[in-house]
Amino acid sequence: MIVIPGAVAAMAGRGPQWAAWVDHLPRIVDQALRQWAIRPDGPPTHGHCSLVVPVRTEDGTAAVLKIGFPDEESEHEHLALRRWGGHGAVRLLSADPHHRALLLERLDADDLTGIADTQACEVVADLYRTLHVPALPTLRPLGFYVERWSADLAALPRGAPIPHRLVEQAIALSRDLIADRATPDRVIHTDLHYANVLAGPAAERPGASAAERQWLAIDPKPVNGDPHYEIAPMLWNRWEEICGGQQRSDRGRNRDDAREGVRRRLWTLVDAAGLDEDRARAWALVRMVHNAMWAAQDGDRRWLTRCVIVAKAVSD
């Protein structure tokens, strides 16, 4: 039996379903270790909704056992990873979908947070080209989620702490984007950002530049949809850097720097990936207003402010 990290055990406080998942984790891990004849090879770590255990296979190969929370987002992770087959994403070695257990190749610990953001945007834009394969019939369509979330937006009271013009824009744009079939659906990751791209196992050459390394995506939340939907996470992450290091006392300047930084990243991604700028802006606005809605519901003022800044930056 492995020892569940305290942060993972604390996830039980999120609600009954989380508590049941945390309670079953030791047994799920033990079953996976026996099923795949693997053994722990270091202390377990975790993501926001998963447990990650470094392991070794019978022949000594370094791998990772990942147990995900049983939600809609992670339900089809194994399908996308199998479809990508190690091209642009971590290689899936085996899967037990019923228990959300994945056996994955072990990657290097380095991610894209350690290189300049515009250079990281170029790496991610290159991954878009590899990962955006033709739609898989087994994945849910992006519209399944967007229509639901936009209906929630429409139900917001006018006094919600989100600029009403942004709410109206997001509702109208989401309707138009879902109805417009000019861009063929592709398998999209939906959570591709700096920390979800790791250096590949063959990229451990000392002194290799970012351009020379093999970068692979992890933790997809896959759906079939418009590739332009992918961009937003690259805009809201690494926020402290994008604000230009201004102090809180200079909030106006801080927001100006943030908006300029958002646009710089957007242009880099669009140009490097060969995407349509207007469509990328539209989807980014929709995603950020959806995020703002959830931030308002959670009472997270800091995250709400960030979402509104990004939404305004891409709509100006």
N, C-alpha and C positions, 0 to 999 in steps of 0.2 A: 504494500500500500504506500502510495506517495503522500506527502504532507501537502495539503491544499494551502496555497499562499493566503495570507490574511486578507489581502485585497479581493481575492476571489470569494473567500468565505463571506466577506462583507456584502457581496452582491445579493445575498439572501434577503437583505433588507429592502430590496427593490419591489418585493411583492411575493405572493404565494408561489407563482410559477417559477420565479428565480430561486426561491428557497428549496423547492423540490429538485430543481436542477443541481444546485450546490450539494444537496444531500445525496444525490445519486452519483456525483462525479467520481468518488473513489472506486465505486463498482464498475463504472463505465471504463475508467482508465485500466483497471485490473483486467477486465474482459478484453480490451484492445491489446494489452501487453501479451496476453496468452494467445489470442486469436492470430496475431501477426508475428509471434515469437520474437518480440523485441524486448529490450531492457532499458531502464532509465539510464541516462548518461549525463546527469547534471540536475540542478534544482529547477523545478517548474517555474515558468513565468506566465504572463497572461496578457490579453488584450482587453478591450472594453467589454466584450461579451464572449470570451473564450479562455480556455486553459491550454497552455502550450508546454509540452514536456519534451526536452531533448532526449533522444533515444538512439540505440544502436540495433541494427538488424542482426540476424543470426551470423551473417558473414562479416560483421563489424562495420558495415556502412553507416555513416552518420545520417540520421534522419530526425524528423520532428513529428510528434503526435499532437494533433490539435483536436480539442473537443469544444464544439461551438454550442452556444445557447440555442435551443430549438425554436427559432423565430422564422418569420417569412424571409427575412433578408439572407439568412445563411442556408436556407433549405436546398438551394440548387448550386451552391458553391462547387461541389464535386463535379457537376455536369460541365460547368465552364472550364474548370481546370483540366478535365479529361479532354475536352474539345481543343484546348490550346496545346496540350501535349508537351508542355515545357518550353514552348516558343513564346517568349515575352512574359511568361509567368512561371511561378514555382511549379516544379513537376509533381504531379500526384502519383504516389506509389500504390496506394490502395485506399478504399473508402468503405465506411459502414454508415450509409445515409440515415438509417433508423436512429442511430445514437449520435449523429452529427460528428462522427469520428473520422478524421483524415490522417493518413500517414503520408508525409511530404518529405521531399528532399530537404536537407539542411543547407540554408544559404549563409553567406557571410553576414555579420551583424551590421555592416555599414549600410546606411540608407541615404536618401537624397537630401536630408537636412544638413549635411555637412558640406554641400557645395553651393555656389551662388544660385539664387533662385531662378534667374533667367536661364542659366545653364541647365538647371534641373528641369525647367519647363521644356527645354529642347529634348532632353532625355525622355520625358513623359510623352511628348508629342510623337516621338519615334515609336514608343510603345503603343500609342493609339493605332498606328498603322498595322501593327502585328496582331493586336488583340481584337480589333473590330472585324471579326469574321462574320460571315452570313448568319442570320438569326437561327437559333435552335428552337424547334417546335415545342420542346419541353419547358422552356423558360416563359415566365409571365411577361406580357408586354408592358412597356413603360407606362402606357396610357392607363393601365389598370390602377396604378398608384396615383398618377398625376390627377386623374379625374376625381378620385376620392379626396385628395388633399385640397384641390381647388374648390370642391364643394364645401369643405371645412372653412376655407378662406371666405367664401361667399356668406357663410353664416356668422362671421365675426361681427360684433357690434361696431357701429361707426366710431365709437370712442376708444377702440383698441389702440394700443401704443405703437402703431405702425402707420406711416403716412398713407392716407386713404388712396391717394393717386397710385401708389405702388401696389396696393391690394387690387385695385381695379385693373391696372396694367397686367399684373400676374394672372388674373383670372382670364382676361381676354387673350393674352399671349398663349397661355396653356391650351386654351380651346383651339386656337388657330394652329398651333404647332402639332397637336395630336391629329387634327383633321388633315393637315398637309402631308401628303404621302410622297412628296418630291424627293425626299431623302430616304433611301431604303433602310429598314431596320437592320441593326447589327447587334451582335452580342456586346454589351457594354458592361464595364466593371462597376461603375457608379461611385466608387469610393477610392479613386486613384489619386493619391497625393504623396508628398515627399516621404513620409514615414512608411508608406505601403509599397515602397519600391526598394528592394534590397539587392546588394551585389551578389552575383551568382557565384557558385562554388569554384568555378574556373577562373574567377576574377581576382584571385588573391595574390597576384604578382606585385611585389613591392614596387612602389613608385609609379604604378599604372595611373594614367589620368582618367578623369570621369568619362571622357569620350572613348577610352580604350577598354573600359570595363563592361562586363555583361550585366545589365540591370534587369531585374525580374519583378513583376508585380506579385503581391500577396493579398490575401483577404478580400477577394471580390464579393460584391453583393449583386450578382449578375441578373440582368433583365435583357429583353430584346427591345431596342429602341434607337433613337437618334444619337449618333456619335457626338453631336454637339452638346449633349447633356453632360458629358464627362468633365467639362472644364472647371466648373465651380469650386470643387474641393482644392484645386491648385491656387485659387484666389484667396480663400479665407484662412488657409493654414500659414504657419510661420508669420503670424500677424505682427509680432513685435518688430521684426525686420522691416516690414512693409510700411510701418509708421514713421520711419526715419529717425527713431530714437528720441523723438521730442518728449518733453516733460508734460505732465498732466496740466500744468499751468498754461500751456500753449496749445489748447485743444483745437483751435481753429487751424493752426499750422499742421497739427497732428493729422487732422482729417484730410487736409489738402494733400499731404504726403501719402496718406493711405490710398486715396482715390487715384493718385498718379501711379502708385505702385501696382494697384489692381489693374489699371489699364495697360501698364507695361507688360505684366504677366499675360494678360489676355491676348495682346498683340503678338507676343512671342509664341504662345501656344497655337494661335490661329495660323500664323505664317508658317511655322515649322511643320504643322500637321496638314496644311492645305485645306483648312476648314473655312466655312462662310462666316465672316465676322458678325453680320447682323443676326444670323441664327444662333451663334454662340452667345452673343449678348442677351438675346431673348431668353434662352434656356437658363443662363446664369441668373437673370433677374427672377425668373419663376422659382428656381431652387432657393434663392436667398430669401424670398418673401415667404415661402413655405417654412424655411428654417426660422425666420423671424416670428412666425405664428407660434411655433412650438416653444421658442424662447420666451415669448410673452406668457404662454400657458404655464411654463415652469417658473416664471418670475426671475429669469436670468437676464438682468438688464445689460450686463457687459456683452454677452453673446448677441442679444437683440440689437444693440448699437452697432456691433460689427456687421451683422447681416444687413442692416439698413444702409451702412456706408458702402458696402460692396454693391448692393442693388442700385444705389444712386450712381455709383461710379460707372457701372456698365450701361446704365440707361441714359446718361448725359450725352 
